[in-house]
């Protein structure tokens, strides 16, 4: 009886932990190769109704401005990595590279393992003017990020639940089995699955924070002067051009934002010159 109560208490503890960390949210008001269409989405739309199929059709007909309008509207109804991806493609075809990069980045936040998004983002970034030397991450930081980006927050949450179930099964084998060999196997498997469960939830939590925190932005102005102080009288530090990704270090002011670029240089730019990813 005590063994059963012990397992039950573990289940309750981890259920609470998983529920708190497994899912991420994205706020549409604070703002995706080729278009992907299912057979149902390709069906004729109801007159006056705005659907993804309408945007896809406009894109195929090379009416990119109409596709942009449709996808932008759909994103006010609910966010989707696929819609952001298609919107990025539409902006790219419409020669608006900065907004293409912005929407590819937003799609990648929701689906970090998607190779199509990554490839199109790299193509769009290769067209931008600014070329800045990147300060490399420490080995373990880069490794952690690359592993974490193998799946989305929701996927890591699902993996965490599956590993937790495996942990419970292994724990039950360890506690209730009468054979020493099974007890040993159950014990080591329980430790392994517990570690995998914790790691999955750490990745899910970090992915969730990346979606919510959103401290990076894309320069949308053709060019912007980065100044030493948050006013037009500040000394000129350097100039950035549209499509460049920056990190927002100080978001406390309405008219100005302190930003940092890849090489570690910081400065202030007008808020209207950029848009948060």
MOKA-V120340 format. One record per pair of residues at least 12 apart in sequence whose ideal C-beta (glycine too) atoms are under 10 Angstrom apart, sorted by the first residue. I is the first residue (numbers start at 1). GAP is how many residues later the second one is. D is the distance in whole Angstrom. If there is no record, write none. Layout:
i=(I:I)
gap=(GAP:GAP)
d=(D:D)
//
This chain:
i=(3:3:3:3:4:4:4:6:6:7:7:7:7:7:10:10:10:10:10:11:11:11:11:14:14:14:14:14:14:14:14:14:14:15:15:17:17:17:17:17:17:18:18:18:18:18:18:18:18:18:19:19:20:20:20:21:21:21:21:21:21:21:21:21:21:21:21:21:22:22:22:22:22:22:22:22:22:22:22:22:22:22:23:23:23:23:23:23:23:23:23:24:24:24:24:24:24:24:24:24:24:24:24:24:24:24:24:25:25:25:25:25:26:26:26:26:26:26:26:26:26:26:26:26:26:27:27:27:27:28:28:28:28:28:28:28:28:29:30:30:30:30:30:31:31:31:31:31:31:31:31:31:31:31:31:32:32:32:32:32:32:32:32:32:32:32:32:32:32:32:32:32:32:32:32:32:32:32:32:32:33:33:33:33:33:33:33:34:34:34:34:34:34:35:35:35:35:35:35:35:35:35:35:35:35:36:36:36:36:36:36:37:37:37:37:37:37:37:37:38:38:40:41:41:41:41:41:42:42:42:44:45:50:50:50:50:50:50:51:51:52:52:52:52:52:52:52:53:54:54:54:54:54:54:54:55:55:55:55:55:55:55:55:55:55:55:55:56:56:56:57:58:58:58:59:59:59:59:59:59:62:62:63:63:64:64:64:64:64:64:64:64:65:65:65:65:66:67:67:67:67:67:67:67:68:68:68:68:68:68:68:68:68:68:69:70:70:70:70:71:71:71:71:71:71:71:71:71:71:72:72:72:74:74:75:75:75:79:79:79:79:79:80:80:80:81:81:81:81:81:81:81:81:81:81:82:82:82:82:82:82:83:83:83:83:84:84:84:84:84:84:84:84:84:84:84:85:85:85:85:85:85:85:85:85:85:85:85:86:86:87:87:87:87:87:87:87:88:88:88:88:88:88:88:88:88:88:88:88:88:89:89:89:89:89:89:89:90:91:91:91:92:92:92:92:92:92:95:96:96:96:97:97:97:97:97:97:97:97:97:97:98:98:98:98:98:98:98:98:98:98:98:98:98:99:99:99:99:99:99:100:100:100:100:100:100:100:100:101:101:101:101:101:101:101:101:101:101:101:101:101:101:101:102:102:102:102:102:102:102:102:102:102:102:102:103:103:103:103:103:103:104:104:104:104:104:104:104:104:104:104:104:104:105:105:105:105:105:105:105:105:105:106:106:106:106:106:107:107:108:108:108:108:109:109:109:109:109:109:109:109:110:110:110:110:110:111:111:111:111:111:112:112:112:112:112:112:112:112:112:112:112:113:113:113:113:113:113:114:118:121:124:125:125:125:127:128:128:128:128:128:128:128:128:129:129:129:129:129:129:129:129:130:130:130:130:130:130:130:130:130:130:130:130:131:131:132:132:132:132:132:132:132:132:132:133:133:133:133:134:134:134:134:135:135:135:135:144:144:144:145:145:147:147:148:148:148:148:148:148:148:149:149:149:149:150:151:151:151:151:152:152:152:152:152:153:153:153:153:153:153:153:153:153:153:154:154:154:155:155:155:155:156:156:156:156:156:156:156:156:156:156:157:157:157:157:157:157:157:158:158:159:159:159:159:159:159:159:160:160:160:160:160:160:160:160:160:160:161:161:161:162:162:162:162:163:163:163:163:163:163:163:163:163:163:164:164:164:164:164:164:164:165:165:166:166:166:166:166:166:166:167:167:167:167:167:167:167:167:167:167:168:168:168:168:169:169:169:169:170:170:170:170:170:170:170:170:170:170:171:171:171:171:171:171:171:172:172:173:173:173:173:173:174:174:174:174:174:174:175:175:210:214:214:214:214:215:215:215:215:215:215:215:215:216:216:216:216:216:216:216:216:216:217:217:217:217:217:217:217:217:217:217:217:217:217:217:217:218:218:218:218:218:218:218:218:218:219:219:219:219:219:219:219:219:219:219:219:219:219:220:220:220:220:220:220:220:221:221:221:221:221:221:221:221:222:222:222:222:223:223:223:223:223:223:224:224:224:224:224:224:224:224:224:224:224:224:224:224:225:225:225:225:225:225:225:225:225:226:226:226:226:226:226:226:226:226:226:226:226:226:227:227:227:227:227:228:228:228:229:229:229:229:230:230:230:230:230:230:230:230:230:230:230:230:231:231:231:231:232:232:234:234:234:235:236:237:237:237:237:237:238:238:238:238:240:240:240:240:240:240:242:242:244:244:244:244:245:245:245:245:245:246:246:246:246:246:246:246:246:246:246:246:247:247:247:247:247:248:248:248:248:248:248:249:249:249:250:250:251:251:253:253:254:255:255:255:255:256:256:256:256:256:256:257:257:257:257:257:257:257:259:259)
gap=(168:169:172:173:168:171:172:165:169:161:164:165:168:169:154:157:158:161:184:153:154:157:160:146:147:150:151:153:154:180:183:184:187:146:149:143:147:180:181:184:188:139:140:142:143:146:179:182:183:186:138:142:181:185:188:132:135:136:139:179:180:181:182:183:184:185:186:187:131:132:133:134:135:136:137:138:139:178:179:182:183:186:130:131:133:134:135:181:184:185:188:85:86:128:129:130:132:133:180:181:182:183:184:185:186:187:188:54:128:183:186:187:52:53:54:55:58:80:83:84:127:182:185:186:188:52:184:185:187:46:47:48:49:50:51:52:78:47:182:184:245:246:247:41:44:45:48:53:71:72:75:183:244:245:246:39:43:47:48:49:50:51:52:53:54:55:56:57:58:71:72:74:75:76:78:79:82:84:85:88:52:56:82:83:84:86:87:25:26:52:55:82:86:17:20:21:22:24:25:32:47:50:51:54:55:16:20:46:49:50:80:15:16:19:20:22:23:45:49:14:15:13:12:13:14:15:16:14:15:18:13:12:19:20:21:23:24:27:19:23:18:19:22:28:30:31:34:17:12:13:15:16:17:19:20:12:13:14:15:16:17:18:19:28:31:32:35:14:15:30:13:12:13:32:12:27:28:30:31:34:31:32:27:31:25:26:27:28:29:30:31:32:25:26:28:29:24:19:20:22:23:24:26:27:18:19:21:22:23:25:26:28:31:35:21:13:16:17:20:12:13:14:15:16:17:18:19:20:32:15:18:31:12:13:12:28:31:27:28:30:31:132:27:30:31:25:26:27:28:29:30:31:33:36:71:25:28:29:32:34:35:20:23:24:27:18:19:20:21:22:23:24:25:26:27:33:18:19:21:22:23:25:26:29:31:32:35:36:17:21:12:13:15:16:17:19:20:12:13:14:15:16:17:18:19:20:29:32:33:36:14:15:18:27:28:31:35:13:12:13:33:12:28:29:31:32:35:32:124:146:147:26:27:28:29:30:31:32:121:145:146:26:30:120:121:122:123:124:143:144:145:146:176:177:25:119:121:143:144:176:20:21:23:24:25:27:118:143:19:20:22:23:24:26:27:117:118:119:141:142:143:144:176:22:115:116:117:118:140:141:143:172:173:174:175:14:17:18:21:115:174:12:13:14:15:16:17:18:19:20:21:114:173:12:16:19:20:111:112:113:140:172:105:108:112:170:171:13:14:12:13:41:169:43:44:98:101:102:105:107:168:42:43:44:97:101:38:40:41:43:44:33:36:37:38:39:40:41:43:95:98:99:35:36:37:38:39:42:38:31:124:119:118:119:120:116:90:91:112:113:114:115:116:117:93:94:110:111:112:113:114:115:89:93:108:109:110:111:112:113:114:115:131:132:113:131:106:108:112:113:129:130:131:132:133:128:129:130:131:127:128:129:130:126:127:128:129:58:59:62:61:65:52:56:51:54:55:56:58:59:62:54:57:58:61:53:49:52:53:56:51:52:55:56:59:50:51:52:53:54:55:56:57:58:59:50:53:54:45:48:49:52:43:44:45:46:47:48:49:50:51:52:43:44:46:47:48:50:51:42:46:37:38:40:41:42:44:45:36:37:38:39:40:41:42:43:44:45:36:39:40:31:34:35:38:29:30:31:32:33:34:35:36:37:38:29:30:32:33:34:36:37:28:32:23:24:26:27:28:30:31:22:23:24:25:26:27:28:29:30:31:22:25:26:29:17:20:21:24:15:16:17:18:19:20:21:22:23:24:15:16:18:19:20:22:23:14:18:12:13:14:16:17:12:13:14:15:16:17:12:15:67:34:37:62:63:31:32:33:34:36:45:61:62:29:30:31:32:43:44:58:60:61:27:28:29:30:31:34:40:42:52:54:56:57:58:59:60:24:25:26:27:28:56:57:58:59:21:22:23:24:25:26:27:40:42:50:54:55:56:22:23:24:52:53:54:55:19:20:21:48:49:51:52:53:19:20:21:51:16:17:18:19:21:50:14:15:16:17:18:20:22:35:43:45:46:48:49:50:12:13:14:15:42:43:44:45:48:12:13:14:20:32:33:35:39:40:41:42:43:47:29:40:41:42:43:38:39:40:27:29:38:39:20:22:23:25:26:27:28:37:38:39:40:41:24:25:37:39:24:38:22:33:34:32:31:28:29:30:31:32:23:25:27:29:19:21:27:29:33:34:31:32:15:17:18:30:14:16:17:29:32:12:13:14:15:16:20:21:23:27:28:31:12:13:14:15:19:12:21:23:26:28:29:17:18:19:16:18:20:25:15:18:17:13:15:16:17:12:13:14:15:16:17:12:13:14:15:16:17:19:14:15)
d=(10:9:5:7:10:9:10:9:8:7:6:7:7:10:9:9:7:7:10:9:10:7:10:9:9:5:10:8:9:9:7:10:9:9:8:9:9:9:9:7:10:7:10:6:6:7:8:9:7:9:9:10:9:9:10:9:9:7:8:9:5:8:10:6:4:10:10:7:8:7:10:8:3:8:9:6:7:9:7:5:9:8:7:6:10:6:10:8:10:7:10:9:8:8:4:7:9:8:7:9:10:6:4:8:8:4:7:10:9:8:7:6:9:5:9:9:10:8:7:6:10:10:5:8:9:8:9:8:9:10:6:6:8:7:5:10:10:8:10:7:10:7:10:10:7:9:8:9:9:9:7:9:8:7:8:8:10:10:7:5:5:6:3:2:5:6:6:8:10:6:7:7:3:9:8:8:9:9:6:9:9:9:9:5:9:7:7:9:9:9:8:8:10:9:9:5:10:6:7:9:9:9:5:7:9:10:9:6:8:8:8:8:7:5:9:10:9:10:10:9:9:9:5:10:10:7:10:7:8:10:10:8:9:6:10:5:7:9:8:8:8:8:6:9:8:7:8:9:8:9:10:5:10:10:9:5:8:8:3:5:9:9:7:8:7:8:8:9:9:7:9:6:9:8:9:7:10:7:6:8:7:10:9:10:9:5:8:9:5:4:9:9:8:10:10:6:9:7:8:8:4:9:8:9:10:7:10:5:6:9:7:8:9:10:9:9:9:9:9:5:8:10:6:4:9:9:6:9:8:7:9:10:9:9:7:9:9:8:10:10:7:10:9:7:9:8:4:8:8:4:4:9:7:7:8:8:9:8:9:10:10:9:10:8:10:9:5:7:9:5:4:9:8:7:9:8:7:7:9:4:9:9:8:8:7:5:8:10:9:9:8:8:9:5:9:9:8:5:7:8:4:4:8:8:6:10:8:7:8:8:9:9:10:10:10:7:10:9:6:9:9:8:7:10:8:6:9:10:9:9:10:10:6:9:10:5:7:10:10:7:5:9:8:6:7:5:8:9:9:4:4:8:9:9:10:8:7:9:9:8:8:9:9:5:10:9:10:8:9:7:10:5:6:9:7:6:9:10:9:5:9:7:9:10:8:4:10:7:10:8:9:9:6:9:6:10:10:10:10:9:9:10:6:9:10:6:4:9:9:6:9:10:10:9:7:10:10:7:9:7:7:5:10:9:10:10:6:9:8:10:6:9:9:9:9:9:6:6:8:9:7:7:9:9:9:7:10:9:6:10:9:9:8:4:8:8:6:9:10:7:8:10:10:6:5:6:7:8:9:9:10:7:7:9:8:7:10:9:10:7:7:4:6:9:9:8:9:9:4:8:8:8:8:10:9:9:6:5:9:8:5:10:8:9:10:10:9:9:8:10:6:5:5:10:8:10:7:5:10:9:4:7:10:10:7:6:6:9:9:9:9:10:9:7:9:8:5:9:6:7:9:9:10:8:9:9:9:7:9:8:10:9:6:10:9:8:5:8:8:4:5:9:8:7:10:8:9:9:9:9:8:9:9:5:7:9:4:4:9:9:6:9:7:7:9:5:9:9:9:9:9:8:8:9:4:9:8:8:8:5:8:8:4:5:9:8:6:10:8:8:9:9:9:9:8:9:5:8:9:4:4:9:8:6:9:7:8:9:5:9:9:9:8:9:7:9:9:4:9:8:8:8:6:9:8:4:5:9:8:6:10:8:9:10:10:8:8:9:8:8:5:8:8:4:4:8:8:6:9:7:9:9:5:10:9:9:8:9:7:3:9:8:8:3:5:9:8:6:10:10:9:10:9:10:6:6:10:6:5:8:8:10:8:9:6:7:5:7:9:10:10:7:5:9:7:6:8:6:9:7:7:9:10:9:4:6:5:6:8:7:7:6:8:6:6:8:6:5:7:6:7:5:8:7:9:10:8:6:5:9:6:8:10:8:7:6:5:9:8:6:9:8:7:4:8:7:5:10:10:6:7:5:7:10:9:10:7:5:8:9:9:10:10:10:5:7:9:4:8:8:8:6:8:9:10:8:9:9:5:7:6:9:10:7:8:8:8:4:7:6:9:9:6:5:7:9:9:6:7:9:10:9:6:8:10:6:7:4:8:7:10:4:9:9:10:9:7:8:10:10:9:9:8:6:9:9:7:8:4:9:10:8:10:7:7:8:7:9:7:8:9:9:10:10:7:9:9:10:8:8:10:8:10:4:7:6:9:10:10:8:10:7:10:6:5:8:9:9:8:10:10:8:7:10:6:10:10:9:8:9:9:9:8:7:10:7:6:8:5:7:6:6:10:10:6:8:5:10:8:7:9:9:7)
//
